[in-house]
Every structure is written in C-alpha cells, then in structure tokens.
C-alpha cells in the first residue's frame, strides 16, 4: 500500500470551498473512489496554521494510482483548475509506503464504482 501526500496553503476565505472539494464527500474524493485500488484518504487541517492542509491518499499500489491519473486525466485537470482558485501554494510531500494503517469501514471508504 502507498500513501500519496500533498500539502496545501489556501487563500484567505477559501476554507469552506476547499474543504468541500477535498472532504469525504468532495468531488476529488468521489473521483478517486472510482478506482478500485483507492483505499481512502485522510484530510487534515493544521491547528496552528488554519490555512495549511494535508491530504493523504491511500492506494493499493503505485501502478494503479498512476493508471487512475491517466484514466481520469480530463476530470483531474478540471478539478485542479478549480483548486487553483482556492490555493496559494501546493507541494507534493511525497509517496510513502504505508506501514501501519488503521482498519476503516463505512460509506466514505466502501462506496466505490467504476474502473
């Protein structure tokens, strides 16, 4: 399992829209759920700096994540354009091997369809 991690610094006043875009029921997560190898995500806001967020996506394997990016490139580009309106800075923190991930269940993790 791999974890892809991004850090975002959002624009003032953009928190609500940004959280809707990347939250459990947001368009970004809905698109990721269309890939069977998407295992879920953690979406975090910094307590000390409320304009800073982390997104951690868990994927079964890197090759399937890369296929997801290729298969949904048009949809991802549209979502990235929406994100650009909300974000001052985005950094890919890295791709990590997930060593110890808690068991999760529920609608956010189990509603997958498509490719």
Buried (B, 14 or more C-beta within 10 A) or exposed (E): BBBBBBBBBBBEEBBEBBBEBBBBEBBBBBBBBBBEBBBBBBBEBEEEEEBBBBBBBBBBEBEBBEBBEEBBEEBBEEBEEBBEEBBEEBEEEEEEEEEEEEEEEEEBBEEBEEE
